[in-house]
Amino acid sequence: MIRPAPAPTRDTVRQSIADQLLEALDQLVTRHRALALHDAHIELHAELIAAEVAHQLAMARSALHRHPSLRHAG
């Protein structure tokens, strides 16, 4: 008999959110390093990076709010 996989814990969900954020930021860095070779539109390039980072942070914050950490009393 095959047992169903256990439901993910709060900690594993939060770790997954962090991993996804770091992976997205790593991909962003890789993409923009390739584009940084062209200085013609450097100001626009900086704005694009800032917008993408802000977007990734907003997504991570939203996901973390849906899965808040348990605070220990003490």
VMD Tcl script that draws the C-alpha trace (Angstrom):
set ca {
  {0.00 0.00 0.00}
  {1.33 3.42 -0.96}
  {1.09 6.08 1.71}
  {0.35 9.64 0.65}
  {3.16 12.10 1.17}
  {2.80 14.06 4.40}
  {1.57 17.62 4.15}
  {4.40 20.14 4.14}
  {5.11 21.78 7.46}
  {5.03 25.52 8.01}
  {8.84 25.53 8.14}
  {9.23 23.62 4.88}
  {6.78 25.96 3.14}
  {8.65 29.02 4.41}
  {11.98 27.47 3.37}
  {10.57 26.83 -0.09}
  {9.48 30.48 -0.34}
  {12.99 31.61 0.61}
  {14.54 29.20 -1.88}
  {12.27 30.48 -4.67}
  {13.20 34.09 -3.86}
  {16.91 33.32 -3.91}
  {16.61 31.38 -7.18}
  {14.64 34.22 -8.81}
  {17.23 36.79 -7.67}
  {20.05 34.59 -8.93}
  {18.37 34.33 -12.34}
  {17.84 38.10 -12.36}
  {21.55 38.69 -11.71}
  {22.50 36.30 -14.50}
  {20.15 37.99 -16.98}
  {21.25 41.49 -16.13}
  {24.96 40.74 -16.18}
  {24.50 39.78 -19.81}
  {22.66 43.04 -20.51}
  {25.15 45.18 -18.57}
  {27.66 44.91 -21.38}
  {25.82 47.73 -23.17}
  {26.21 51.14 -21.47}
  {23.81 52.97 -23.77}
  {20.75 52.55 -21.51}
  {22.33 52.11 -18.07}
  {19.71 54.24 -16.25}
  {16.86 52.23 -17.74}
  {18.74 49.06 -16.94}
  {19.04 50.08 -13.26}
  {15.30 50.87 -13.10}
  {14.46 47.49 -14.59}
  {16.61 45.69 -12.01}
  {15.02 47.67 -9.17}
  {11.52 46.89 -10.44}
  {12.25 43.18 -10.76}
  {13.78 42.99 -7.27}
  {10.80 44.87 -5.81}
  {8.45 42.45 -7.56}
  {10.27 39.38 -6.23}
  {10.30 40.80 -2.69}
  {6.59 41.60 -2.86}
  {5.83 38.05 -3.99}
  {7.93 36.58 -1.18}
  {6.36 38.86 1.45}
  {2.88 37.94 0.26}
  {3.67 34.22 0.41}
  {5.24 34.56 3.86}
  {2.19 36.44 5.15}
  {0.06 33.48 4.05}
  {2.37 31.19 6.06}
  {3.44 33.17 9.14}
  {6.08 31.78 11.47}
  {5.07 30.53 14.86}
  {6.36 32.84 17.53}
  {7.57 31.23 20.73}
  {6.52 32.87 23.98}
  {9.31 33.56 26.35}
}
mol new
graphics top color blue
foreach p $ca { graphics top sphere $p radius 0.5 }
foreach p [lrange $ca 0 end-1] q [lrange $ca 1 end] { graphics top cylinder $p $q radius 0.2 }
display resetview
